[in-house]
Amino acid sequence: MRKSWSVGMIGVLFIFVVGTSSSFVTPAFAATENGSYTVVTPDILTKRPTIDMLPADFPIPDDAVIDTSQQTYIDGQNSILLGFHTKSSMETLAKTYNEYFRIINMDQAIQTLNEQQLSVKGTDPATTQQWLLTGAPLTKDTVEVTVKVIKTQ
């Protein structure tokens, strides 16, 4: 009796683990009473974040590992938060993002681009999206970059 109960419990536990493991691959969705929501996707499993507001041409280094990818809608305001780390140098990242923001006509953005800090803050005149991009060395060989984009409806 005890042996069959143990085998049965192991079976139930196995089914529970297998059944819930797929939820780690799907996006988390949290809704609030006022119609706000947040979508968090496990983008470490994918190469490109699945965020609607992030332009398709936004440069993400080939070796980037996505740490955070979150899209939020609260009271008519969409925002995204993207965080990744890369082995690209601060100099390479500064040149890349300086060029990108120049191409999308955000040359008026406040920029700090040096070996210790990367910071761009401004508004895209075409989309009225507010951008904040920061970067800093995480270790000797790794740089952490955070991108926040806000769009008011």
N, C-alpha and C positions, 0 to 999 in steps of 0.2 A: 504494500500500500504506500509506504513512505517513498519507495524507489519510483513508483509511477507518478507520484505527486511531484517529485524533484524533476523528473523528465518533462512533465507537463509544464512546470514553471519555467524551465529552460526554454521550451518551445515558445511560450508566451513572451518571454524576454526577447528571444530572437526575433519574433514577429514585430514586437514593439520597436526594437532597434532598427530593423530593416525598414519598417514603415515610416519611421520618423527621420531616417537619414536623408531622404529626398528633400525634406524641408530645409536642409542646409544649403541646397543648391538654388532654391527659388527665392525671389526677392521677399523681404519682409515688408508688410504693408500695415500701417497704423493709421486709423481714421479717428477723428475727434468729433464731438457732437456738433461743432459749428461748421463742419464741412472741410476742415483742414486735413491734410494727410502728409505722411512722410513715407517715401519709398527708399529702402536701403537695399542695394544689390551687392552680392558677394563678388565684386569685380576682380578679386584676386584670382578667380577662376577664368576670367576672360581677359583679352588683351586690351580692348577698348571699353571704357565705361559706357554704360547704357543710360546716358543722361540726355534728355531731349534738348535742353538749353545749351549744351556744350557744342560749339560749332564743329562740324566734321573736319575742318582744316586746322583745328587747334593742335599745336605741336606737343606731342607727348613722346619723350625719348623711347627708342626701341627697347632699351633694357629696363624701362620703368616697371616697378612693382606697385600696383594700386593698393594703397592702404585703406583709403576711405573713398566712398562714392555714395553720395546722398543727395536726393532731390526732395525739396520740401515746398508745400503750398500752404500758406497761412494768410488768411484775410486778404485775398487778392494779390498776394506777393509770392512769386516763384523764386526759389533760390536753390543753388547747387553748391555742394562742397565736394571738392576732389582733392585727395591727398595721395602723393606717391613719393617714392624715393628712387634715386637713379645714381649711377656711377659717372654720369656726365659731369664735367667740371662746371664750376660756377661761371667761368668765362664763356663756355659754350652755351650754357643756359641763358646768360645775360644777352649774348648776341642773338640767340634764337628768339627770345621773347621780345627784345627790343625791335627786331625786324617784324615779328608778327603784329605787334601793336601799332607799328608804323603803317603796315599794309592795310589794317582795318581802320585807319584814320584816327587812331587814338594817340597821336604824337603829343597831345596836350596832357596826357596822363602823367602824374607825378611818378618819377622813376628814380630808384636808387639801385644802381647796378655796380657792385664791386665784388671782391673776393670773399667777403664775409656776409654779405647781405644782398638779397635780390628782392625788390619790392616795386610793384606797379599798382597804381590806384587811379581809376578814371572811369569815364562813362563812354560807351560806344555810341557815337552820334547816330548811326544807322538803326540800331536796335534799342537804344536807351537803356541797355543793360549796364549795371554798375559792376565793375571788375575790381577784384583785389587779388593779387598774386604775390605770394611771398616764398622765399627760398633761403635756406641756410644750410651750411655743412652739418650733417648729422654725425658723421665720423670722418676720419681722414680721407676715405675713398667714396663716401656716399653723401649725396645732397638730398634734403627733404624739401619738397615743393607742395604748397597748398594753394588751391585756386577756389575763390568764392565768387559766384556770379549771382546778382539779384536783378530781377525784372518785376516791376510793378505793373499790374494789369490795368 
